[in-house]
Amino acid sequence: MPQYQAVKGTRDIFPEEAARWKYVEGVVDALASLYGFSEIRIPVFEYTELFRRGIGSTTDIVGKEMFTFQPDPKGRSLTLRPEMTAGVMRAALQHNLLASAPVHKLYYTGELFRKERPQAGRQRQFSQFGAELLGVSSPAAVAEVITMMMEVFRSLGLQGLKLRINSLGDTDDRLRYRCALQDYFSPFHDILDDASKERLEKNPLRILDSKNPALQELIVGAPKLYDYLNPASVQDFEKVLYYLDERNIAYEIDYRLVRGLDYYCNTAFEVTSSELGAQDAIGGGGRYDGLARELGSSVDVAASGFAVGMERLLITMEKQGLFDALTPQCPLVYVVVQQQDLADHALQITCRLRNAAIKTEIDLAARSMKAQMREANRIKASYALFVGTTEKATGLYALKNLSTSEQTMLSLEALLEFLCEPTANGQLQS
């Protein structure tokens, strides 16, 4: 066994899998552009207080899952980012982004870090893509981010996903509901697990997130948040549903859905896949108008957004066979060096081909012609281009179609013209 291995909860991604990541990221980039979102990149670590205030000190993320350290010369605690929204809002506030325009549409792809028990689709270092719409959080804005997220899934060909949605109401709604939950769960204190007992005092809404099978029947009987919404919150939520209906986006109202972060208000949503087992959430988001004030802003900043876990998305796509037709990027030409004293000349030819945007590979290990041909076939090159004494003397190079075994002699200019043609993967004409 090697002396060094990847840290538990991290993993290596090799070229074949990396191609899948790039494919998904390309779809995300294209749709983000279509919807008018521009990319933002933020630091991989922030001051710990940002997450304590932004995410909420009673959440599992802040309480149990953050990678925190203190290298700061002034003794301030730093944390590897466990999520992106708080950092994006911090960046917007720090640089006074909304002064340049009232609305900003931002998206990202990035690495995050949480101290979780590693399992399929749940690593300690993981990736997300997401979008944040800052400056407006009307029902139309919430529907906009949901629509964009679902369009990513549709464009990738995913089937069987379920969009669950709920309203968390405003601050007063949640305060009334918090009291109702405490009244409901308190008589059952003795049967609650330790995590739920702690949540009962600090944030009883978190009990609804419990995955403990022994508590599910009790949770099902809990009061519904929807019954504690004021008329304005109900109207806001119904308008979001109206927009989704207009766009033929199927959804299921889930009155137990509260999401795992404290900054959400009004609409919250989550997308699940039956391909993922118990940890079935593939992405989600919602509205978070109060986050800016929690981070020290003198005014609220209307906002909504979503995030999708890349690892879970890729697992779902693989199980649904959506990568089967993904064509590997094989080289068009493999330059075969017949005599090693011509290696420099062969490299010049290779550079000419690459300068013409022709994907070309060449042996750099001084292997035999037989070994070079084996390599050309292994990497599925379309053509072998032979460079030998005769070719250099005459200026005519043998080009062999590795699928049909047809071969012809071409000048370098004719070779470039042929390989640049859209039909270059067709039959060679003698």
PyMOL commands that set and color helices and strands:
alter all, ss='L'
color gray80, all
select helices_A, chain A and resi 15-34+48-54+60-65+85-94+97-99+139-156+171-191+194-202+204-209+213-220+225-228+231-246+274-276+291-294+310-319+340-355+369-378+389-394+412-419
alter helices_A, ss='H'
color red, helices_A
select strands_A, chain A and resi 38-39+45-47+68-69+78-80+104-113+125-134+161-167+252-253+265-273+281-287+303-309+333-337+360-362+383-387+396-401+407-411
alter strands_A, ss='S'
color yellow, strands_A
deselect
rebuild
show_as cartoon
